[in-house]
Amino acid sequence: MMLLSVSTGDKQMSDLNWEATYAIARSLHQDHPDVDLEEVSLEMIYQWTLALPGFSDDPDLVNDAILLSIYQEWYEEINPL
């Protein structure tokens, strides 16, 4: 997982990339708290990730394994053991 955070006074700016699956999952959960994950497709995860304010990676570098990893992280975040 890779998340670069730069503090700029009282603001925090994060650069999300495809390797930051946990950070992406948390951001998606914050942006879509009431979504039923059983209704979420990989395409939805892809589009929502690209729309995240801190996302700054090449959209062409993603694959299904990365999107599934984001989904799994999100699922585990809302369904802890």
MODELLER restraints for C-alpha pairs under 7 A, 6 or more apart:
rsr = mdl.restraints
at = mdl.atoms
rsr.add(forms.Gaussian(group=physical.xy_distance, feature=features.Distance(at['CA:1:A'], at['CA:19:A']), mean=5.33, stdev=0.5))
rsr.add(forms.Gaussian(group=physical.xy_distance, feature=features.Distance(at['CA:1:A'], at['CA:20:A']), mean=4.54, stdev=0.5))
rsr.add(forms.Gaussian(group=physical.xy_distance, feature=features.Distance(at['CA:1:A'], at['CA:21:A']), mean=6.45, stdev=0.5))
rsr.add(forms.Gaussian(group=physical.xy_distance, feature=features.Distance(at['CA:1:A'], at['CA:22:A']), mean=6.94, stdev=0.5))
rsr.add(forms.Gaussian(group=physical.xy_distance, feature=features.Distance(at['CA:2:A'], at['CA:19:A']), mean=5.68, stdev=0.5))
rsr.add(forms.Gaussian(group=physical.xy_distance, feature=features.Distance(at['CA:2:A'], at['CA:20:A']), mean=4.73, stdev=0.5))
rsr.add(forms.Gaussian(group=physical.xy_distance, feature=features.Distance(at['CA:3:A'], at['CA:14:A']), mean=6.94, stdev=0.5))
rsr.add(forms.Gaussian(group=physical.xy_distance, feature=features.Distance(at['CA:3:A'], at['CA:15:A']), mean=6.43, stdev=0.5))
rsr.add(forms.Gaussian(group=physical.xy_distance, feature=features.Distance(at['CA:3:A'], at['CA:16:A']), mean=5.95, stdev=0.5))
rsr.add(forms.Gaussian(group=physical.xy_distance, feature=features.Distance(at['CA:3:A'], at['CA:20:A']), mean=5.82, stdev=0.5))
rsr.add(forms.Gaussian(group=physical.xy_distance, feature=features.Distance(at['CA:4:A'], at['CA:14:A']), mean=5.76, stdev=0.5))
rsr.add(forms.Gaussian(group=physical.xy_distance, feature=features.Distance(at['CA:4:A'], at['CA:15:A']), mean=5.54, stdev=0.5))
rsr.add(forms.Gaussian(group=physical.xy_distance, feature=features.Distance(at['CA:5:A'], at['CA:12:A']), mean=6.85, stdev=0.5))
rsr.add(forms.Gaussian(group=physical.xy_distance, feature=features.Distance(at['CA:5:A'], at['CA:13:A']), mean=5.91, stdev=0.5))
rsr.add(forms.Gaussian(group=physical.xy_distance, feature=features.Distance(at['CA:5:A'], at['CA:14:A']), mean=4.64, stdev=0.5))
rsr.add(forms.Gaussian(group=physical.xy_distance, feature=features.Distance(at['CA:5:A'], at['CA:15:A']), mean=6.73, stdev=0.5))
rsr.add(forms.Gaussian(group=physical.xy_distance, feature=features.Distance(at['CA:6:A'], at['CA:12:A']), mean=5.99, stdev=0.5))
rsr.add(forms.Gaussian(group=physical.xy_distance, feature=features.Distance(at['CA:6:A'], at['CA:13:A']), mean=5.47, stdev=0.5))
rsr.add(forms.Gaussian(group=physical.xy_distance, feature=features.Distance(at['CA:6:A'], at['CA:14:A']), mean=6.49, stdev=0.5))
rsr.add(forms.Gaussian(group=physical.xy_distance, feature=features.Distance(at['CA:7:A'], at['CA:13:A']), mean=6.42, stdev=0.5))
rsr.add(forms.Gaussian(group=physical.xy_distance, feature=features.Distance(at['CA:13:A'], at['CA:54:A']), mean=6.98, stdev=0.5))
rsr.add(forms.Gaussian(group=physical.xy_distance, feature=features.Distance(at['CA:14:A'], at['CA:54:A']), mean=5.26, stdev=0.5))
rsr.add(forms.Gaussian(group=physical.xy_distance, feature=features.Distance(at['CA:15:A'], at['CA:54:A']), mean=5.00, stdev=0.5))
rsr.add(forms.Gaussian(group=physical.xy_distance, feature=features.Distance(at['CA:15:A'], at['CA:55:A']), mean=5.77, stdev=0.5))
rsr.add(forms.Gaussian(group=physical.xy_distance, feature=features.Distance(at['CA:15:A'], at['CA:56:A']), mean=5.96, stdev=0.5))
rsr.add(forms.Gaussian(group=physical.xy_distance, feature=features.Distance(at['CA:16:A'], at['CA:54:A']), mean=5.47, stdev=0.5))
rsr.add(forms.Gaussian(group=physical.xy_distance, feature=features.Distance(at['CA:16:A'], at['CA:55:A']), mean=4.40, stdev=0.5))
rsr.add(forms.Gaussian(group=physical.xy_distance, feature=features.Distance(at['CA:16:A'], at['CA:56:A']), mean=5.86, stdev=0.5))
rsr.add(forms.Gaussian(group=physical.xy_distance, feature=features.Distance(at['CA:17:A'], at['CA:55:A']), mean=5.98, stdev=0.5))
rsr.add(forms.Gaussian(group=physical.xy_distance, feature=features.Distance(at['CA:17:A'], at['CA:56:A']), mean=5.96, stdev=0.5))
rsr.add(forms.Gaussian(group=physical.xy_distance, feature=features.Distance(at['CA:17:A'], at['CA:57:A']), mean=4.90, stdev=0.5))
rsr.add(forms.Gaussian(group=physical.xy_distance, feature=features.Distance(at['CA:18:A'], at['CA:57:A']), mean=6.65, stdev=0.5))
rsr.add(forms.Gaussian(group=physical.xy_distance, feature=features.Distance(at['CA:18:A'], at['CA:62:A']), mean=6.66, stdev=0.5))
rsr.add(forms.Gaussian(group=physical.xy_distance, feature=features.Distance(at['CA:18:A'], at['CA:66:A']), mean=6.99, stdev=0.5))
rsr.add(forms.Gaussian(group=physical.xy_distance, feature=features.Distance(at['CA:21:A'], at['CA:69:A']), mean=6.45, stdev=0.5))
rsr.add(forms.Gaussian(group=physical.xy_distance, feature=features.Distance(at['CA:21:A'], at['CA:70:A']), mean=4.89, stdev=0.5))
rsr.add(forms.Gaussian(group=physical.xy_distance, feature=features.Distance(at['CA:22:A'], at['CA:70:A']), mean=6.51, stdev=0.5))
rsr.add(forms.Gaussian(group=physical.xy_distance, feature=features.Distance(at['CA:22:A'], at['CA:73:A']), mean=5.64, stdev=0.5))
rsr.add(forms.Gaussian(group=physical.xy_distance, feature=features.Distance(at['CA:24:A'], at['CA:49:A']), mean=6.87, stdev=0.5))
rsr.add(forms.Gaussian(group=physical.xy_distance, feature=features.Distance(at['CA:24:A'], at['CA:70:A']), mean=6.77, stdev=0.5))
rsr.add(forms.Gaussian(group=physical.xy_distance, feature=features.Distance(at['CA:25:A'], at['CA:70:A']), mean=5.39, stdev=0.5))
rsr.add(forms.Gaussian(group=physical.xy_distance, feature=features.Distance(at['CA:25:A'], at['CA:71:A']), mean=6.93, stdev=0.5))
rsr.add(forms.Gaussian(group=physical.xy_distance, feature=features.Distance(at['CA:25:A'], at['CA:73:A']), mean=5.86, stdev=0.5))
rsr.add(forms.Gaussian(group=physical.xy_distance, feature=features.Distance(at['CA:25:A'], at['CA:74:A']), mean=4.71, stdev=0.5))
rsr.add(forms.Gaussian(group=physical.xy_distance, feature=features.Distance(at['CA:26:A'], at['CA:74:A']), mean=6.53, stdev=0.5))
rsr.add(forms.Gaussian(group=physical.xy_distance, feature=features.Distance(at['CA:29:A'], at['CA:74:A']), mean=6.71, stdev=0.5))
rsr.add(forms.Gaussian(group=physical.xy_distance, feature=features.Distance(at['CA:42:A'], at['CA:67:A']), mean=6.03, stdev=0.5))
rsr.add(forms.Gaussian(group=physical.xy_distance, feature=features.Distance(at['CA:45:A'], at['CA:67:A']), mean=6.76, stdev=0.5))
rsr.add(forms.Gaussian(group=physical.xy_distance, feature=features.Distance(at['CA:46:A'], at['CA:67:A']), mean=6.88, stdev=0.5))
rsr.add(forms.Gaussian(group=physical.xy_distance, feature=features.Distance(at['CA:49:A'], at['CA:55:A']), mean=6.96, stdev=0.5))
